[in-house]
Each structure stands twice: as C-alpha cells, then as structure tokens.
C-alpha cells in the first residue's frame, strides 16, 4: 500500500517540478497541472479505499478537474488565436 502512496507523491512532485521548469509555454504548464490533479485524484482514491468510505467525493473532484482542464484549454486556444503562439513572453499585459 505504501508503494501506491509513494508513487502518487512522486507524480505530484514531478508535476510541480515540471510546472516550475516549463513556465514559458502555457500548454506545458497546463499539462503539468493536469498531472498534479491526476496524482491528487490517485492519492485521494487510495486514501478513500483504505478508509472504506464512499467514492462520491472522488467523482465530484474528478468533475471539477475536468471543468478546470476544459477552461484551461479554452484559454490556450484563445491565446493562440490572438497572439499566434503560447509563449508568455509575447503576451503583453499592458497593451
């Protein structure tokens, strides 16, 4: 059981490191955030299975994470349509 816990923590921290290293591209940042969300879902699923509780809260969490992913993808598409790429350097907030 501890192997699953350690693998979930390793997934979360690898997503966090990837988020901090790839901060120039919006798409890579969104992918690393999704990796962190999936690892949190995995950890929560393992925790709830150990306790023997109902998995209803995990379905609510999964629904919100899908909505967050769709919102991030729509922001990415909007940014690519207006600016032509997903670099944060080309995005001028004072414009």
PyMOL commands that place a pseudoatom at each C-alpha (Angstrom):
pseudoatom trace, name=CA, resn=UNK, resi=1, chain=A, elem=C, hetatm=0, pos=[0.000, 0.000, 0.000]
pseudoatom trace, name=CA, resn=UNK, resi=2, chain=A, elem=C, hetatm=0, pos=[2.905, 2.346, 0.670]
pseudoatom trace, name=CA, resn=UNK, resi=3, chain=A, elem=C, hetatm=0, pos=[4.137, 1.877, -2.906]
pseudoatom trace, name=CA, resn=UNK, resi=4, chain=A, elem=C, hetatm=0, pos=[0.941, 3.481, -4.194]
pseudoatom trace, name=CA, resn=UNK, resi=5, chain=A, elem=C, hetatm=0, pos=[1.306, 6.373, -1.787]
pseudoatom trace, name=CA, resn=UNK, resi=6, chain=A, elem=C, hetatm=0, pos=[4.919, 6.990, -2.766]
pseudoatom trace, name=CA, resn=UNK, resi=7, chain=A, elem=C, hetatm=0, pos=[4.104, 6.781, -6.468]
pseudoatom trace, name=CA, resn=UNK, resi=8, chain=A, elem=C, hetatm=0, pos=[1.331, 9.366, -6.052]
pseudoatom trace, name=CA, resn=UNK, resi=9, chain=A, elem=C, hetatm=0, pos=[3.644, 11.715, -4.165]
pseudoatom trace, name=CA, resn=UNK, resi=10, chain=A, elem=C, hetatm=0, pos=[6.354, 11.203, -6.790]
pseudoatom trace, name=CA, resn=UNK, resi=11, chain=A, elem=C, hetatm=0, pos=[3.842, 12.005, -9.556]
pseudoatom trace, name=CA, resn=UNK, resi=12, chain=A, elem=C, hetatm=0, pos=[2.769, 15.185, -7.759]
pseudoatom trace, name=CA, resn=UNK, resi=13, chain=A, elem=C, hetatm=0, pos=[6.292, 16.454, -7.198]
pseudoatom trace, name=CA, resn=UNK, resi=14, chain=A, elem=C, hetatm=0, pos=[7.368, 15.636, -10.748]
pseudoatom trace, name=CA, resn=UNK, resi=15, chain=A, elem=C, hetatm=0, pos=[4.420, 17.694, -11.986]
pseudoatom trace, name=CA, resn=UNK, resi=16, chain=A, elem=C, hetatm=0, pos=[5.392, 20.519, -9.639]
pseudoatom trace, name=CA, resn=UNK, resi=17, chain=A, elem=C, hetatm=0, pos=[8.996, 20.478, -10.860]
pseudoatom trace, name=CA, resn=UNK, resi=18, chain=A, elem=C, hetatm=0, pos=[7.832, 20.388, -14.471]
pseudoatom trace, name=CA, resn=UNK, resi=19, chain=A, elem=C, hetatm=0, pos=[5.468, 23.299, -13.776]
pseudoatom trace, name=CA, resn=UNK, resi=20, chain=A, elem=C, hetatm=0, pos=[8.307, 25.398, -12.396]
pseudoatom trace, name=CA, resn=UNK, resi=21, chain=A, elem=C, hetatm=0, pos=[10.787, 24.493, -15.143]
pseudoatom trace, name=CA, resn=UNK, resi=22, chain=A, elem=C, hetatm=0, pos=[8.479, 24.873, -18.167]
pseudoatom trace, name=CA, resn=UNK, resi=23, chain=A, elem=C, hetatm=0, pos=[6.943, 28.222, -17.246]
pseudoatom trace, name=CA, resn=UNK, resi=24, chain=A, elem=C, hetatm=0, pos=[7.387, 29.772, -20.698]
pseudoatom trace, name=CA, resn=UNK, resi=25, chain=A, elem=C, hetatm=0, pos=[4.814, 27.651, -22.549]
pseudoatom trace, name=CA, resn=UNK, resi=26, chain=A, elem=C, hetatm=0, pos=[1.184, 27.681, -21.499]
pseudoatom trace, name=CA, resn=UNK, resi=27, chain=A, elem=C, hetatm=0, pos=[0.490, 24.207, -22.920]
pseudoatom trace, name=CA, resn=UNK, resi=28, chain=A, elem=C, hetatm=0, pos=[3.283, 22.561, -20.922]
pseudoatom trace, name=CA, resn=UNK, resi=29, chain=A, elem=C, hetatm=0, pos=[2.127, 24.356, -17.791]
pseudoatom trace, name=CA, resn=UNK, resi=30, chain=A, elem=C, hetatm=0, pos=[-1.421, 23.089, -18.297]
pseudoatom trace, name=CA, resn=UNK, resi=31, chain=A, elem=C, hetatm=0, pos=[-0.171, 19.540, -18.843]
pseudoatom trace, name=CA, resn=UNK, resi=32, chain=A, elem=C, hetatm=0, pos=[1.875, 19.632, -15.644]
pseudoatom trace, name=CA, resn=UNK, resi=33, chain=A, elem=C, hetatm=0, pos=[-1.123, 20.982, -13.718]
pseudoatom trace, name=CA, resn=UNK, resi=34, chain=A, elem=C, hetatm=0, pos=[-3.210, 18.118, -15.079]
pseudoatom trace, name=CA, resn=UNK, resi=35, chain=A, elem=C, hetatm=0, pos=[-0.526, 15.657, -13.936]
pseudoatom trace, name=CA, resn=UNK, resi=36, chain=A, elem=C, hetatm=0, pos=[-0.740, 17.144, -10.450]
pseudoatom trace, name=CA, resn=UNK, resi=37, chain=A, elem=C, hetatm=0, pos=[-4.548, 16.880, -10.484]
pseudoatom trace, name=CA, resn=UNK, resi=38, chain=A, elem=C, hetatm=0, pos=[-4.410, 13.239, -11.600]
pseudoatom trace, name=CA, resn=UNK, resi=39, chain=A, elem=C, hetatm=0, pos=[-1.896, 12.436, -8.865]
pseudoatom trace, name=CA, resn=UNK, resi=40, chain=A, elem=C, hetatm=0, pos=[-4.130, 14.124, -6.270]
pseudoatom trace, name=CA, resn=UNK, resi=41, chain=A, elem=C, hetatm=0, pos=[-7.061, 12.075, -7.546]
pseudoatom trace, name=CA, resn=UNK, resi=42, chain=A, elem=C, hetatm=0, pos=[-4.971, 8.907, -7.323]
pseudoatom trace, name=CA, resn=UNK, resi=43, chain=A, elem=C, hetatm=0, pos=[-3.892, 9.713, -3.761]
pseudoatom trace, name=CA, resn=UNK, resi=44, chain=A, elem=C, hetatm=0, pos=[-7.458, 10.522, -2.739]
pseudoatom trace, name=CA, resn=UNK, resi=45, chain=A, elem=C, hetatm=0, pos=[-8.726, 7.287, -4.276]
pseudoatom trace, name=CA, resn=UNK, resi=46, chain=A, elem=C, hetatm=0, pos=[-6.098, 5.272, -2.391]
pseudoatom trace, name=CA, resn=UNK, resi=47, chain=A, elem=C, hetatm=0, pos=[-6.893, 7.124, 0.846]
pseudoatom trace, name=CA, resn=UNK, resi=48, chain=A, elem=C, hetatm=0, pos=[-10.641, 6.526, 0.481]
pseudoatom trace, name=CA, resn=UNK, resi=49, chain=A, elem=C, hetatm=0, pos=[-10.112, 2.865, -0.345]
pseudoatom trace, name=CA, resn=UNK, resi=50, chain=A, elem=C, hetatm=0, pos=[-8.040, 2.409, 2.814]
pseudoatom trace, name=CA, resn=UNK, resi=51, chain=A, elem=C, hetatm=0, pos=[-10.758, 4.022, 4.918]
pseudoatom trace, name=CA, resn=UNK, resi=52, chain=A, elem=C, hetatm=0, pos=[-13.508, 2.062, 3.198]
pseudoatom trace, name=CA, resn=UNK, resi=53, chain=A, elem=C, hetatm=0, pos=[-15.578, 5.176, 2.597]
pseudoatom trace, name=CA, resn=UNK, resi=54, chain=A, elem=C, hetatm=0, pos=[-17.818, 6.081, -0.284]
pseudoatom trace, name=CA, resn=UNK, resi=55, chain=A, elem=C, hetatm=0, pos=[-16.195, 7.282, -3.502]
pseudoatom trace, name=CA, resn=UNK, resi=56, chain=A, elem=C, hetatm=0, pos=[-18.727, 10.058, -4.146]
pseudoatom trace, name=CA, resn=UNK, resi=57, chain=A, elem=C, hetatm=0, pos=[-16.292, 12.841, -3.252]
pseudoatom trace, name=CA, resn=UNK, resi=58, chain=A, elem=C, hetatm=0, pos=[-13.752, 11.496, -5.725]
pseudoatom trace, name=CA, resn=UNK, resi=59, chain=A, elem=C, hetatm=0, pos=[-16.331, 11.767, -8.521]
pseudoatom trace, name=CA, resn=UNK, resi=60, chain=A, elem=C, hetatm=0, pos=[-17.028, 15.383, -7.552]
pseudoatom trace, name=CA, resn=UNK, resi=61, chain=A, elem=C, hetatm=0, pos=[-13.290, 16.096, -7.588]
pseudoatom trace, name=CA, resn=UNK, resi=62, chain=A, elem=C, hetatm=0, pos=[-12.944, 14.428, -10.980]
pseudoatom trace, name=CA, resn=UNK, resi=63, chain=A, elem=C, hetatm=0, pos=[-15.815, 16.526, -12.360]
pseudoatom trace, name=CA, resn=UNK, resi=64, chain=A, elem=C, hetatm=0, pos=[-14.223, 19.761, -11.175]
pseudoatom trace, name=CA, resn=UNK, resi=65, chain=A, elem=C, hetatm=0, pos=[-10.833, 18.761, -12.570]
pseudoatom trace, name=CA, resn=UNK, resi=66, chain=A, elem=C, hetatm=0, pos=[-12.369, 18.086, -15.995]
pseudoatom trace, name=CA, resn=UNK, resi=67, chain=A, elem=C, hetatm=0, pos=[-14.037, 21.509, -15.911]
pseudoatom trace, name=CA, resn=UNK, resi=68, chain=A, elem=C, hetatm=0, pos=[-10.698, 23.085, -14.975]
pseudoatom trace, name=CA, resn=UNK, resi=69, chain=A, elem=C, hetatm=0, pos=[-8.988, 21.329, -17.865]
pseudoatom trace, name=CA, resn=UNK, resi=70, chain=A, elem=C, hetatm=0, pos=[-11.615, 22.498, -20.353]
pseudoatom trace, name=CA, resn=UNK, resi=71, chain=A, elem=C, hetatm=0, pos=[-11.307, 26.063, -19.096]
pseudoatom trace, name=CA, resn=UNK, resi=72, chain=A, elem=C, hetatm=0, pos=[-7.514, 25.985, -19.424]
pseudoatom trace, name=CA, resn=UNK, resi=73, chain=A, elem=C, hetatm=0, pos=[-7.768, 24.575, -22.938]
pseudoatom trace, name=CA, resn=UNK, resi=74, chain=A, elem=C, hetatm=0, pos=[-10.190, 27.322, -23.969]
pseudoatom trace, name=CA, resn=UNK, resi=75, chain=A, elem=C, hetatm=0, pos=[-7.786, 29.974, -22.612]
pseudoatom trace, name=CA, resn=UNK, resi=76, chain=A, elem=C, hetatm=0, pos=[-4.978, 28.331, -24.581]
pseudoatom trace, name=CA, resn=UNK, resi=77, chain=A, elem=C, hetatm=0, pos=[-6.992, 28.333, -27.820]
pseudoatom trace, name=CA, resn=UNK, resi=78, chain=A, elem=C, hetatm=0, pos=[-7.992, 31.961, -27.278]
pseudoatom trace, name=CA, resn=UNK, resi=79, chain=A, elem=C, hetatm=0, pos=[-4.384, 32.964, -26.650]
pseudoatom trace, name=CA, resn=UNK, resi=80, chain=A, elem=C, hetatm=0, pos=[-3.130, 31.147, -29.746]
pseudoatom trace, name=CA, resn=UNK, resi=81, chain=A, elem=C, hetatm=0, pos=[-5.819, 32.763, -31.899]
pseudoatom trace, name=CA, resn=UNK, resi=82, chain=A, elem=C, hetatm=0, pos=[-4.982, 36.276, -30.725]
pseudoatom trace, name=CA, resn=UNK, resi=83, chain=A, elem=C, hetatm=0, pos=[-1.189, 36.079, -30.375]
pseudoatom trace, name=CA, resn=UNK, resi=84, chain=A, elem=C, hetatm=0, pos=[-0.177, 33.199, -32.640]
pseudoatom trace, name=CA, resn=UNK, resi=85, chain=A, elem=C, hetatm=0, pos=[1.748, 31.146, -30.064]
pseudoatom trace, name=CA, resn=UNK, resi=86, chain=A, elem=C, hetatm=0, pos=[1.658, 30.105, -26.421]
pseudoatom trace, name=CA, resn=UNK, resi=87, chain=A, elem=C, hetatm=0, pos=[4.763, 31.927, -25.192]
pseudoatom trace, name=CA, resn=UNK, resi=88, chain=A, elem=C, hetatm=0, pos=[4.254, 34.132, -22.190]
pseudoatom trace, name=CA, resn=UNK, resi=89, chain=A, elem=C, hetatm=0, pos=[6.995, 36.444, -23.471]
pseudoatom trace, name=CA, resn=UNK, resi=90, chain=A, elem=C, hetatm=0, pos=[4.883, 37.508, -26.450]
pseudoatom trace, name=CA, resn=UNK, resi=91, chain=A, elem=C, hetatm=0, pos=[1.893, 38.225, -24.223]
pseudoatom trace, name=CA, resn=UNK, resi=92, chain=A, elem=C, hetatm=0, pos=[1.904, 41.904, -23.317]
pseudoatom trace, name=CA, resn=UNK, resi=93, chain=A, elem=C, hetatm=0, pos=[-0.486, 42.681, -20.491]
pseudoatom trace, name=CA, resn=UNK, resi=94, chain=A, elem=C, hetatm=0, pos=[-0.020, 46.452, -20.820]
pseudoatom trace, name=CA, resn=UNK, resi=95, chain=A, elem=C, hetatm=0, pos=[-1.260, 46.505, -24.417]
for i in range(1, 95): cmd.bond("trace and resi %d" % i, "trace and resi %d" % (i + 1))
show_as sticks, trace
zoom trace
